[in-house]
Amino acid sequence: MKHFVPTKVFFTKGVGTHKDELHSFERALRDAGIEKFNLVQVSSIFPPGCKMVSKSQGLKELIPGAMTFCVMSRCCSNEPKRLLAASIGCAIPADPSSYGYISEHHSYGQTEKQAGDYAEDLAAAMLASTLGIDFDLDESWDEKKEFFKISGKIVRTRNVTQSAIVKNGGFTTVVAAAVFIF
């Protein structure tokens, strides 16, 4: 059996509003640029050797209607003034032949920065555990960052996060996604 491993990934985010929940989700996908694809949600492994590309470059390589694999975070509400966030965090090891982690986090009441930092920490914690590194989510980011520099095991972490406040009269949906390209 041939293995199906993505060679590229791009990150995107979007927000949509509408009186119908499903339509607000479609608008969020449209805002993110990924509404034309049959999205297949997968779990959280960043493939070894996978190259990050820009959203515009990644979209050029996809065909409308194609089965498109992604790690997606989604949050929706119709409660007026509710703060929503959807975030994807990513942690990539220093060794390009090793796999990394992608985390999805969605929340109510967190700012974009809070949700993004949390998603990034989640991805780093999952990667650290596979590398045999003790990783305390409660430590400050600076302490963790210094530990990574010393250990030399994690090259970089990042996140893409969308937040929004629900307005009166309908649903708001936020999405964030890591979209794979084969």
Residue pairs with C-beta under 8 A, 6 or more apart in sequence:
4 182
5 47
5 48
5 50
5 182
6 47
6 50
6 69
6 180
6 181
6 182
7 47
7 49
7 50
7 51
7 181
7 182
8 50
8 51
8 52
8 53
8 58
8 61
8 180
8 181
9 46
9 47
9 50
9 51
9 52
9 53
9 58
9 178
9 179
9 180
9 181
10 52
10 53
10 54
10 55
10 57
10 58
10 59
10 178
10 179
10 181
11 52
11 55
11 88
11 90
11 158
11 160
11 176
11 177
11 178
11 179
12 32
12 33
12 34
12 55
12 160
12 176
12 177
12 179
13 31
13 32
13 86
13 160
13 161
13 162
13 174
13 175
13 176
13 177
14 27
14 28
14 29
14 30
14 31
14 32
14 33
14 34
14 162
14 174
14 175
15 27
15 28
15 31
15 162
15 164
15 172
15 173
15 174
15 175
16 23
16 24
16 25
16 26
16 27
16 28
16 29
16 30
16 31
16 172
16 173
17 24
17 27
17 164
17 167
17 170
17 171
17 172
17 173
18 24
18 26
18 27
18 170
18 171
19 169
19 170
19 171
20 170
20 171
21 76
21 78
21 171
21 173
23 171
24 76
24 170
24 171
24 172
24 173
25 74
25 76
25 173
25 175
26 35
27 173
28 74
28 162
28 173
28 174
28 175
29 35
29 39
29 175
32 162
32 175
32 176
32 177
33 55
33 59
34 59
34 68
34 70
34 177
34 179
36 62
36 64
36 65
37 62
37 64
37 65
37 66
37 67
37 68
38 65
38 66
38 67
38 68
39 68
39 69
39 70
39 72
39 177
40 67
40 68
40 69
40 70
41 69
41 70
41 71
41 72
42 69
42 70
42 71
42 180
43 71
44 71
44 101
44 102
44 103
44 104
44 123
44 126
45 99
45 100
45 101
45 102
46 90
46 91
46 92
46 99
46 100
46 101
46 102
46 178
47 99
47 180
48 96
48 97
48 98
48 99
49 96
49 97
50 180
53 181
58 179
58 181
61 181
62 68
62 179
62 181
68 179
68 180
69 179
69 180
70 177
70 178
70 179
70 180
71 88
71 102
71 104
71 177
71 178
72 88
72 104
72 175
72 176
72 177
72 178
73 86
73 87
73 88
73 104
73 105
73 106
73 119
73 175
73 176
73 177
74 86
74 106
74 173
74 174
74 175
75 84
75 85
75 86
75 106
75 107
75 108
75 173
75 174
76 84
76 171
76 172
76 173
76 174
77 84
77 108
77 166
77 171
77 172
78 166
78 170
78 171
78 172
79 166
80 166
80 167
80 168
81 165
81 166
82 108
82 109
82 165
82 166
82 172
83 108
83 109
83 110
83 111
83 163
83 164
83 165
84 106
84 107
84 108
84 163
84 164
84 165
84 166
84 172
84 173
84 174
85 105
85 106
85 107
85 108
85 110
85 111
85 112
85 114
85 115
85 161
85 162
85 163
85 174
86 104
86 105
86 106
86 115
86 161
86 162
86 163
86 174
86 175
86 176
87 104
87 105
87 106
87 107
87 112
87 115
87 116
87 118
87 119
87 159
87 160
87 161
87 162
87 176
88 102
88 103
88 104
88 105
88 119
88 159
88 160
88 161
88 176
88 177
88 178
89 102
89 103
89 104
89 105
89 116
89 118
89 119
89 120
89 121
89 122
89 123
89 124
89 157
89 158
89 159
90 100
90 101
90 102
90 103
90 120
90 123
90 157
90 158
90 159
90 178
91 100
91 101
91 120
91 123
91 124
91 126
91 127
91 128
91 154
91 156
91 157
92 100
92 127
92 154
92 155
92 156
92 157
93 99
93 100
93 127
93 131
93 153
93 154
93 155
94 152
94 153
94 154
94 155
100 123
100 127
101 123
101 124
101 126
101 127
101 130
102 123
102 178
103 119
103 120
103 122
103 123
103 126
104 119
104 176
105 115
105 118
105 119
105 122
106 115
106 174
107 114
107 115
107 118
110 118
110 163
111 163
112 161
112 162
112 163
113 161
115 161
115 163
116 159
116 160
116 161
117 141
117 159
119 159
119 161
120 157
120 158
120 159
121 137
121 141
121 144
122 137
123 157
123 159
124 135
124 144
124 148
124 154
124 157
125 135
125 137
127 154
128 134
128 135
128 153
128 154
129 135
131 151
131 153
131 154
133 147
133 151
133 153
135 144
135 147
136 144
148 154
160 176
160 177
160 178
161 176
162 174
162 175
162 176
163 174
164 172
164 174
165 172
166 172
